[in-house]
């Protein structure tokens, strides 16, 4: 019986994450590799002139690296290649405003959620009354702009059948397209609409506290229980001490 139990334990070690963990690898390597798209304020934005990243999740990535006693290495990724890059081992943790989805959950883990969000429109303030509902947006002639490869595009293609969906690759400049009247609306996470209406006074978030759906943002992780548990505990402390919320509000300008 003891021999059978020992065999079962040995078989379960890799499954439970008690063998060599990505966490051990990070500490041994001396660097934490964090994947960021660099195009989603307030979470991460890349200054292409300097090559420097800034934002809430850059701060949090530094905090996580410090807690491990290692250096931070930021790895560029995109919304379209996020899962592939994680699966290829290009980074240890994905940050930067990543939506929790069942599709992503099939091949990856998530941390505990950091923020509750939902998809809601942002439009020119003069058009705010025109675009209160999906039915008002989903009409011929209405141009809905979207960054490709992420949950924004997935939402648009699932819900808009008559409006024109316009993909725009540079998410850092996508709101300028609305201001310039080359698009009529963008549907994105409510937290982003709240920030962008402050950065672009011509734009208004449409009922950001009553979004069209329910969503959560979290950190993306490989299927490694030990690493997930460490990140969750670090995040729990950051949440309970108010560190995460204080940093978020500093970027939102509250």
Secondary structure, DSSP 8 states (H G I E B T S, - for coil): -HHHHHHHHHHHHHHHT-SS-HHHHHHHHTEEEEEE-SEETTTEEEETTTTEEESHHHHHHHHHHHHHT-EEEEEE--TTTHHHHHHTTS-SEEEEEEE--HHHHTT-EE-S-SEEE-EEEEEEGGGGGG-SSHHHHSSTT-EEEE-TTSHHHHHHHHH-SSSEEEE-S-TTSHHHHHHTTS-SEEEEEHHHHHHHHHH-TTEEESSTTS-SS-EEEEEEE-S-HHHHHHHHHHHHHHHHTTHHHHHHHHHHT-
